[in-house]
Amino acid sequence: MKRADNGEVPERLTEEEIQRRIAIYEETSGNISATARRLGIKRASVQGLIRRLKSQQYEFKFDGAKPNPQPEPTPQERSTIQGLRDEIARLKSELRAAYRAGAEEDAILNLIGIISKAAVSPPTWLNEIRAKNGKSHPEVPIANWGDWHWGEVIRPGAVNGFNEFNREIARERVRRLVANTIDLCRNHGPGNYPGIVVNLIGDFISGGLHPELAKSDELARIPAALEVRDVLVWALEQIADEFGSVFVPCVSGNHGRDTPKPEYKGYLHHNFDWLIYQLLRRHFENDKRLTFLIEPSNEAYYSVFGLRTLLVHGDMLGVKGGDGIIGSIGPIMRGEIKTRGQASSLGRPFDILIMGHWHQELWLPRAIVNNALKGFDEYAKDSLRAVPSEPSQSLFFVHQKGMITSRWSVRVDELKARENHGWVAVPSAKETH
């Protein structure tokens, strides 16, 4: 069809020309201006053509009418819509927080020089059965170190002269801990060791966690953490020189945190125990004798000759309170049951649970509780009315058949001389009163 010179649509159109114009109109979704531009005619001509064709009963897939407006939502629908908008906003906020947390972790690790975050596997010697070669069956010593509370001060008068603690005494106790651990393994154990496990159980600094500690501690958190790091470097080097291979699982305690109350999101990144462990791992990065296990879950799961072990600090067992007669044994056993159920559900079943935190040594059927290096303090005396115990750290041996053989309490104070009654004696009635 020929276009009229004045931009008008001729009165007569062939059927082919009509269908062509309808197709262009529908391709532009009923846009009058776009249709006019494509046909080279005026907008008014397009409008007139559409009216004329509709009057002749031509049908259009798009008739140019605006869609019917949606009805206003009901109050209940408005509430649902707002709830969905709030949920979207919350998810966006959590996504941003997760991104920031990941960026913060990368920044912290880069800052302290740990570029690689590859997962660490326990060394193979932990479960390797070796031939006897004329020696006793191999066993693995497991030493538990924790609750050192570096920087805290305990004055003898406050605990009726039973204990004293400061940085100087702490150093001497660590020296005895290392020396006595080596002596027990060398002279009182089987002597056939593929290596040793040293569990670092947390609370290595006092941290001013409570107001009275903030007032009385010798050191603030940062200098205390740096000093403990140096002491642990020395201690682990001595252990590595003696045993050759050292596996070091690490968990953080509650005294190392820098928040008044536990914050479970990003817990480790606010904890000086975790920082100490990262500094240790950096120091021993090129020393193949030592392997560190620092899990983001703040638990360490490993096995020794098949004995499945879960290491925790002990402050997050999901229980509170104790009993006036049995003390902390009740909550510890309840916590062990809850922890066992959760660990099994997560595919990490264990045979033995190791912890610290409770400042006493307990050898329970399914749990081992480590004592504190700092010893008896004012809280134990005045609040708990606990029976005082000598400061110590625990040590035990795992046989190649996966069973615990001997258990030791490694004393860290100088042993006091006792009156010699011979190798065996029956005390008189006077001596028992």
HUBELHU-V50270 format. One record per pair of residues at least 24 apart in sequence whose C-alpha atoms are under 7 Angstrom apart, sorted by the first residue. I is the first residue (numbers start at 0). J is the second residue. D is the distance in Angstrom with one decimal. If there is no record, write none. Layout:
BEGIN
I_J_D + I_J_D
END
This chain:
BEGIN
6_40_4.7 + 6_41_5.9 + 7_40_6.3 + 7_41_6.9 + 7_44_5.8 + 8_44_6.2 + 25_60_6.8 + 25_61_5.9 + 28_61_6.4 + 29_61_6.1 + 29_62_6.6 + 29_63_4.8 + 111_278_6.9 + 112_281_6.8 + 113_281_6.5 + 119_292_6.1 + 121_301_6.9 + 124_193_6.1 + 125_303_4.9 + 125_304_6.0 + 126_303_5.4 + 126_304_4.2 + 126_305_6.4 + 127_304_6.9 + 128_399_6.4 + 134_191_6.9 + 135_189_6.2 + 135_191_6.4 + 136_191_6.7 + 136_399_6.9 + 137_191_4.8 + 137_192_5.6 + 137_193_6.9 + 137_398_6.5 + 137_399_5.9 + 138_191_6.4 + 138_192_5.6 + 138_396_6.1 + 138_397_5.3 + 138_398_4.5 + 138_399_5.8 + 139_192_5.7 + 139_193_6.7 + 139_194_6.2 + 139_195_5.7 + 139_396_5.5 + 139_397_5.2 + 139_398_6.8 + 140_195_5.1 + 140_196_6.3 + 140_394_7.0 + 140_395_5.8 + 140_396_4.4 + 140_397_6.5 + 141_195_6.1 + 141_196_4.7 + 141_197_5.9 + 141_394_5.7 + 141_395_5.4 + 141_396_6.0 + 142_196_6.1 + 142_197_4.8 + 142_198_6.1 + 142_393_6.2 + 142_394_4.5 + 142_395_6.8 + 143_197_5.9 + 143_198_4.8 + 143_199_6.5 + 143_369_6.6 + 143_392_6.1 + 143_393_5.5 + 143_394_6.2 + 144_198_5.9 + 144_199_5.2 + 144_200_6.1 + 144_392_6.2 + 145_199_5.8 + 145_200_4.7 + 145_201_5.3 + 145_202_6.2 + 145_203_6.1 + 145_355_6.6 + 145_371_6.6 + 146_201_6.1 + 146_202_4.7 + 146_203_5.5 + 146_355_6.9 + 146_356_6.6 + 146_371_4.9 + 146_372_6.0 + 147_202_6.3 + 147_203_4.7 + 147_204_6.5 + 147_371_6.2 + 147_372_4.8 + 147_373_5.6 + 148_202_5.9 + 148_203_5.0 + 148_204_4.2 + 148_205_4.2 + 148_373_6.5 + 149_203_5.9 + 149_204_4.3 + 149_205_5.5 + 149_223_6.3 + 149_227_7.0 + 150_204_6.4 + 150_205_5.8 + 150_216_5.4 + 150_217_4.9 + 150_218_4.9 + 150_223_6.0 + 151_205_5.6 + 151_212_7.0 + 151_216_4.6 + 151_217_6.1 + 152_215_6.7 + 152_216_5.9 + 152_217_6.7 + 153_376_6.4 + 157_377_6.4 + 158_376_6.5 + 158_377_6.1 + 158_380_6.7 + 162_374_6.8 + 162_375_6.1 + 164_373_6.2 + 172_411_4.8 + 172_412_6.1 + 175_411_5.3 + 176_409_6.6 + 176_411_5.4 + 177_234_6.4 + 179_409_6.6 + 180_409_6.7 + 194_242_5.6 + 194_243_6.4 + 194_244_4.6 + 194_245_5.7 + 195_242_6.5 + 195_244_6.4 + 195_245_5.1 + 195_246_6.4 + 196_245_5.8 + 196_246_4.8 + 196_247_6.0 + 197_246_6.3 + 197_247_5.1 + 197_248_6.9 + 198_247_5.7 + 198_248_5.2 + 198_249_6.2 + 199_247_6.9 + 199_248_6.2 + 199_249_4.8 + 199_250_6.4 + 200_249_6.2 + 200_250_5.2 + 200_251_6.4 + 200_252_7.0 + 200_311_6.9 + 200_312_5.4 + 200_354_6.7 + 200_355_6.2 + 201_250_5.7 + 201_251_4.4 + 201_252_4.3 + 201_272_6.0 + 201_312_6.2 + 202_251_6.8 + 202_252_4.7 + 202_253_6.4 + 202_254_5.2 + 202_255_5.8 + 202_272_6.7 + 203_272_6.5 + 204_254_6.7 + 204_255_6.2 + 205_254_5.8 + 206_254_5.5 + 206_255_5.6 + 208_254_5.7 + 224_271_6.6 + 224_275_6.3 + 228_275_5.7 + 228_279_6.7 + 232_279_6.8 + 239_288_6.6 + 243_288_6.0 + 244_288_4.7 + 244_289_6.1 + 245_288_6.0 + 245_289_4.8 + 245_290_6.4 + 246_289_5.9 + 246_290_5.0 + 246_291_6.2 + 247_290_5.9 + 247_291_4.7 + 247_292_6.1 + 248_291_5.8 + 248_292_4.5 + 248_293_6.3 + 248_299_5.9 + 249_292_6.0 + 249_293_5.3 + 249_299_6.6 + 250_293_6.9 + 250_297_5.3 + 250_298_5.9 + 250_299_6.8 + 250_311_6.1 + 250_312_6.1 + 251_297_6.5 + 251_312_6.4 + 252_312_5.5 + 253_314_6.9 + 303_401_6.9 + 304_399_5.3 + 304_400_6.5 + 304_401_4.9 + 305_401_5.4 + 306_350_6.2 + 306_401_5.1 + 306_402_7.0 + 307_349_4.7 + 307_350_5.1 + 307_351_6.6 + 308_349_5.3 + 308_350_6.0 + 308_351_5.2 + 308_352_6.0 + 309_349_6.1 + 309_351_6.6 + 309_352_5.1 + 309_353_6.3 + 310_352_6.1 + 310_353_4.9 + 310_354_6.1 + 311_353_6.4 + 311_354_5.2 + 312_354_5.0 + 312_355_5.4 + 312_356_6.1 + 313_354_5.1 + 313_355_5.7 + 313_356_5.4 + 314_356_6.3 + 369_393_5.8
END
